[in-house]
Amino acid sequence: MPVDQIASELGIAEIRREVLDGCEGILLTDRVRSIGKILVNSARGPQAARFGIAHELGHFLLERHVLGLGDTFTCSLKDMRETRTARLHERQEVEANAFAIGLLVPDDQLAPFLNEHPDISSVAGLRTKLDISLEAATRCLVDRHDEPIAAVWTLNGRIRYVVRGKTFPWIARSAGDSVSSLSRTASALAKGKSGITGMHEVAAAAWTTADIPELYEQVRVGRDGHALTLLWASLPGADGADRDED
């Protein structure tokens, strides 16, 4: 998706990519949104920068969004991860993220991946096909898949943040908490090898206090202590799909 060209044709006069500290994106515009300029952080790679441009374009086009001081939107990394509506600022970030995902991931391009069983390999395929970050691809899968799934990002065995699908049970652990020793994530990190595990059954108590028949967990161990965990639940009364246990 040619996001720079789209932004230019919709009134963004200038787009700059620079290494920023403590900020992921800035939109400078006027009160009537007649023209705008976007500055995005290039430190996290071109795919994250593309998402940042789409996010700021969302602020530009969603006219009910309230500008900050100096007629700007300044968005942090936390803002780029907002998934729940709360205060005005957070609601605006949720809406800008939803706009960015909708722009970068058209439904017809996403549909083939939603017809597959939830799998981190599908996320990687979606990332490659649409030139988006692994994080954005994972969010798309979690948000739009019919199955009750969730994703957990960790660093050195501690939770950074969690994204849950609409039907996935509440996860008992929060940002900053260590992953449970019962989890497949803890086992994968202990081995210290990069790569993607199979989707294996795990004790539900590793992640949730909800009463669910089965919980499955898959882990992608990356570099420098980073890991992505995909959780797939069987809910009470639901017909369980066959899980591939490698």
ABEGO torsion letter per residue (X at the ends): XBAAAAAAAAGBABBBBBBBBGBABBBBBBAAGABBBBBBBAAAEAAAAAAAAAAAAAAAABAABBBBBGGBBBBBAAAAABABBBBAAAAAAAAAAAAAAAAABBAAAAAAAAABBBBAAAAAAAAAAAGBBAAAAAAAAAAABABBBBBBBBBGGBBABBBBBAABBBBABBBGBBBBAABAAAAAAAAGBBEBBBBBBBBAAAABABBBABBBBBBBBBBGGBBBBBBBBBBBGBBBBBBBBX
